[in-house]
C-alpha cells in the first residue's frame, strides 16, 4: 500500500468514528454576489500588485459572510512540470497561516473543558517527556504563552544555538524535536519572540485535550505515529467542516497535478512539491503545513467571523489578545485589522523557491485571503498587498 493510500485509510478510519459527522455540520459555501464597490476595488489593486510579478496567485474577498470575488491568476505548474492554471480552489502549503486555524481549535477545546488560555500546559504534554524549568508547576507555561509567542522558546533557541550549536540540532517541530524543546525548558512571560515550536506544541497537545472531552471519538494512546492523524481529524471536523471545507491534509492526493512552488524569475529550473509525506504525519499542522486554497481560507474566515466556530466572547478574546493573529494586528494605523501570514523558502544553489499566504480581516465585515506559489518580484509582503488594497479601496 502506498503512503498516500495508507494516509487515506487512516483518515477514513479516524473520521468514521467521529461522533460528529461532517455532513451534520457542513454549511453551504459562500456564494458569488455583485458585491460592494470596496471589495471590487480591492480586487483590482490585488491584480495590479501581483499580475506578472509571481508565477501564480489566487485570492478571495468576502463581505458580510458572502464571497464577493475570488480567482486564480498565472500558473500552478509551468514548463517542464506541465501546464496547469492557478485557480481559487488550488491548494498549497499555507505555512504559518496554519497557526490561525490551530488557535481556533485550541480555543474551542479549552472552552469545552472549562479551561482558560491561562491554564497551564503541563497536564497536556506527553507524560513520558522530561519537563525542563518553566514547563511545569504554578509558574509554568500557559496556553496564552504559546499562542502569543511569549514562552521564551525563541530566546531559548537563540541561546542554545550560540552556546551549544550541536545540541541546537536536536531542536525541531516534530515529536522528537519537541520532546527536546520541552526538556530544555522555557521562560514564561518573556518578551515576544516568534517561534514555530509554540504552535507545534499545541499540535501535540490537541489530541489529549480532545480526549478529555465527553465527545472524543475513541482516542486511546497518543504518540508520534498518530498525533498528526488526530490533529487533522479534529480540525477537519470542528474547524473546516462547519465552514464547508473538506479533505484538508498536509499532502497532495495526486503529485502529478499538485501546485508547485517556484522562483518567479527562473521557472525553467522547475518547481518544488511541498508536503508532509504520509504515512508519517508527525509535523503536520499546529505551526504550519496545512494545504488550503484561497477559497478554503475565505470560507474559514467567513465562518470565523459570522459562523459558530467561536462564540462572541471567544472571538473577542482571540482579537484582543491577538491569539493566532500577527502581533501588530489592531494597533495604531491598523485599527480593526487582523491578519496572519505564512512564508516558506527553499534554496538550491542559485534557485530560490518560495511560497506565501495571508488571511486578513478588516472593518466593515470584509475578509480577504491570498496564496502565492513563488516569490513576489516587487518584494512586497503578501499581507501588505492585501492591506494596501483595502486602504486604496476606501481612500
N, C-alpha and C positions, 0 to 999 in steps of 0.2 A: 504494500500500500504506500503510495507516495505521501510525502509530508503534508501536502495541501489536502489530500483526501482524508488523511488522518485528522487534520485540524477540523475539517468539515464534520467528521464523525463525532469528534469530541464536543464541538459546539452544539451539534444537533442533540447529543445526549444531555448536555447541560441545560439547554433551552427547554427540552422536552419535560424536564422535571420541575420547571419553574411553576410556582403557584399562580403567577400572573401571566397569562398568555399574551403574546404581542398583539394578537387581534383584538384583545379585550381593551387595550389601552391606546391603540393607534388612533391618531387624529388625522382627518383629511389634510393633505398637504396644502400650503398656501396656494392661492390661485392668482393668475395674472389679472391685473386691473389697469386701467388707463393711468392711474396714479397721479399724485400731486406733482406740480412742476419742480419742487425741490429735489425729489428723487430722480426725476428725469434729467435735471441739470447735473446732478451728481454723476449720473451715468456718462454724460458727455465729458466731464472733467476726468473721470477714470480712464475713458478711452483715449483722451488726449495725452494723458500721462504715461500710458503703457503701450499703446499700439506702436509696433516697430521697435520697442525697447526691451522686449522679452521674447523668449521662444514661444511661450503660450501663457495665457492667464484666463481666469474666469472670476466673475463677481456676481453678487446678487444684492438687491436692495429691497428691504421690507419696510412697509409703512402701515401702522395700525394692525399689525398681525397678518398682513396680506403681502404676498410677493408682488412688487411693482414691476421689476425688471431684473433679468439675470441672463447672462450669456457667456459663452466662451469665445476667445479670440486667439488666433495663432495655432500652434501645433502642440499636441500631446506627445507625438513621435514624429521624427523627421529624418530625411536622408536614409542612411543605411539601416535605420531602425524601423522603416516603414513610414507610411503617410497616414497620420491619424490626427484629426482636428480636436482641439480642446473644446469642451462643452461645459455648460454649467453643472452637469452631472459627472464630470470627470473627477475621479477620486485620486488623491495622492497623499503622501505623508504630510500632515499639517503641523508636525513637530510640536512646539510648545503651546500651540492653541489647545492641545490636549489638556493642558492644565486647567482651563476654564471648565471643561466638562467634568474633570475629576473633582474640582471644588464643589460643583453642584451635587455630585454623587455623595461626597462626604457630608455636606450639609443635610442632605436627605436622611442619611443613616444616623447621624448624631441626633437629629430630631426624633426619629423613630425610637431611639434608645434613651430619650430624655437626658442626653448629654449636651454639653455646650462646646463651643470652639476652644474654651479654656480648660476643658477636661484634659487630663494627662494621657499621653500616648502609650506609656509603659505597658498597661494591661493588654494592649492590642498588637504589640510586637510579638514575633515568634518567641515562645517561652524558652526555647533552647539557645537563643542568642545571648551572648555576653553583652551586658549593657554598661557602657562607659559612663563617666561622670556627666551629669546633665541629662541623662537619658531616663532616669528613674527618680522616684521619691517626690515629695511635695514641691520641690523646686525643679523638677524635671520638665522636659519639653511638653508643650501642649499642641493641640491641633492648630491653634492660631499661629504658633511659631512656624510651623511647616507651611501653612497656607500663605503666610506673609513674608517668608524668607528671612525671619528674624531668629532663627535657630542657632546661628553661629556656625553652621556647617560650611558656609562659604569661606569664612575665616579659618576654620579648622583645616580645610583642604589646602588653602594657601600656605598655612604654617607648615603643614606636613610636607608639602612639595618642596618648600625651601629648606627644611631641616633634614628631611629623610626622603629623598626622591624615590628610592627603591620601594619604601613602604607605600608611598602615594600611588604606586601602580596597582595596589590591591583595592583602591577606591573604585567603585563603579555603581551603576544604576540597575544592575541585575541582582538576583537574590544574594549571591556570594559577595558581591561588591558592597551591597547594603549591610550585610552582616558585619563586614569590616567597618563601615561607616558608624554603625551603632556602637561597636566595641571601642572605637576611637573617641567617642564622647561628643558633647555639644555644649554650647554656652547660651542658654535661653535668654531672651530679651537683648540679644546682640543687635547692633546696627544692621540695617537691611543689607543683605548680600545674596544676590540671586544665585541659586544652586539647584540643579536638576534633582539632586538627591532628596530635597524636601518633598517634592511631589512623587518621586519614585517610592519613597517610604509610605506615602498614602496608598499607593497601589498595593503594597504588601499587606497593609492593614485592612483594606476594604473588605476582603472576603471574611475576615474574622468578625468585623463589625456586622456584616450581613448575617453571619451565622448566629449572632446573638439576638437577632430579631425573631419574632414568632413566625414569620412567613418566609424563612430561608428555604431553599429548595433541596435540603438534604446534604448540606456541606458537611464533610467529615474532616479528614486530615487535610491541612493546607500546607503545601510545600512548593519548592521551586518548579516542579513539574506542572502543577495545576493552578498556581496563583494567577497567571495570566488568563487562563480559561475562565476562572470565576470573576475576575475583573471585567472581562469582556461581556460575560453573561449579564452581570449587573448593569453596566452602563447601557447595554443594548436594550434590556427590558425596562429599565426605570428612568433612563435619561433620553435615549434616542427613539424608542418605540412610541412613547407618548407624543413625540414631535413628528411622527410619520416617517422616520428614518430607519431602514432595516439593513441587516447584513454588514454591520460595521466590524472590521477586523484591523489587524496590523500588517496584512499582506494582501496580495492581489490574486484573485481566483484564476486569472489567465495571464501569465507573464508576457505572452505574445501581443496582448492588446493593452497592457498596463501603461499608465502615464510614466514617462521617464523624465529625469531632470538633466539639464544641460548647462553649458556655458553659452550664453546667447551669441557671443561673437564667434563661436567655434563649434557649431552644431555638427560639423563634419567629423569631429572627434567621437561622436556617438553620445548616447545618453546613459544614465545610470538608473537601475531599478532599486527603489528603496522599500525594504520590508523587513520585518522581524520574521525570520524563516520558521515556519511550523515544522514539526510539532512543538518545538521549543518556543513558548510564548513568554518566557521569563524576560522581561524588558518591554513587554507590550503594554502601553498605556501608563497612566499615572502622570508622568512628566512629559511624554512625547509618544509619537509613532502611530497614533490612530490615523487611518486612511479615510478621509472625508472629502466631499466636493463642496464647491461654493454654495450649491443648493442645499446640501445636507446641513451645512453650517447656518444658512439662513433660516431653515426650519427650526433648528435648535435655538437660535437667537430669538426667533419669534415666539416660541413656546416658553422660553425662559422669561421673556418679558410679559407675555399675555396669557400663558397657559398655567398648568398646575405642577410644573416641575418643582417649584418652590412657592411657598405662600408669601404673602406680602412682607411679613416680618423677616423671613429668611432672605428675600431679595434685598430688603433694606440693609440687613447685616452684611450681605455679600458686597454691596456697593460701598457702604460706609467704611468697612474695614478693608476694602479692596481685596477680597478673597477671590483668587482666580483672575483678577484684573491686574494690569500694569500698575506699578506703584505711583505713577504720575497721573493716573486717571482722576478726573473730577478735582483738579487743582486749578490754581489761577491760570486763566487762559484756556482752560479745558473744562469749565463748569458743566456738569451733566453729561460729560463724555467719558465712556469707559471702554477699555479695549485690552486685548492681549495679542501679541504677535508670535510667530513661530518661524524659526530660521534654521537651515541646515547647509553645511558647507563641506565639500569633498574635493581635495586637491590631489591630482595625479600628474606629477611633472608640471607642465605649463598649463594644464587644463584644470579649471576651477569650476566645478558644477555646484549649483545652488538650488534651494527650494525655499519659498517664502509663503506665509499665510497670515491673515489677520481677521479678527472679528471685532466689531466696534458698534456701540450703541450711542445714539445721540438724543438730545431733547426733541420733543415732538413725535415720540414713538417711532423713530426711524432707526433701523439697524442695517449694517452693511457688512459684507464678507468678501474676502479676496484671497485667491490662491494663485501662485506664480511658479512655473516649473523651470525657472532659470534665474540667473542674476538679472537685475534691472539696470540696464546700461547707463541710465541717467544717474544712478547712485542714490535715488530717492527711496527711503524706507517705505515698505508697503503700507504700514499703518499711517504714515504721513500722507500717502496718496489718498487714502480714504478720508482722513481729517481735512486735507486741503479741498477735496471735492465737496465736502459738506460746507466748509467755510465759504467757498466761492459760490455755492448754490444759494446760500442765504444772504449773501452780501447785497 
